[in-house]
Amino acid sequence: MKKALFFGLLLLLVVGGILAYNVRQGSGQAAPEAYSSKPAPWQPARLQIPRLQIDAPVLGVGATASGKMDAPTSQAINSPYWTSVFWYTLGVSPGQQGNAVIAGHVDKTGGDPAIFWNLKVLQPGDELQVQLGDASIVRFVVERLESYPAETTDAEVMKQVFGPTTERRLNLITCSGAWTEHGYDQRLVAFTRLASA
């Protein structure tokens, strides 16, 4: 009986330690902008990409102190950051006139696949959709995929991805290329346009 009690307490301590570690590792990052109870009618709520079997919640993010689009990370194994995508709230919402931008991680801390692991297999003509806060659906079609240096300052590249346009576009971004001590050296962008009704 004493042995069973001892092992039961030991198991509780181990599980409690793992949970405390995950919470502590996830709390050091700035949290994405949370929707109060649900997103506004025009805000993106879910991204669905049938070809990649993705049906992911959308978290709103702003810019980092250096002015780049934020993409929060965590050391926690089960963090929602690995299975969610991030919508750039300083731009337009998907379906509105302009370049809407949604990013996702390619892998987790440690290298396991994250939500946009297979973004590179998208092809022109593939379809995806965004469910908005009012449950309406906005559909997009992939036009092309392009890679850029991670630290690009090329004004034309920044304009293509984030800049103003009279069209209704959604650009999906993730890391790609080779891993360096500062992260991946490339960014992969899937450029999409609003599908005709």
Salt bridges, closest charged atoms under 4 A:
ASP55 OD1 - ARG46 NE 2.79
ASP126 OD2 - ARG51 NE 2.82
GLU143 OE1 - ARG169 NH1 2.77
GLU143 OE2 - ARG193 NE 3.30
GLU146 OE2 - ARG144 NE 2.50
GLU151 OE1 - LYS68 NZ 2.61
GLU167 OE1 - ARG169 NH2 2.94
GLU181 OE2 - HIS182 NE2 3.59
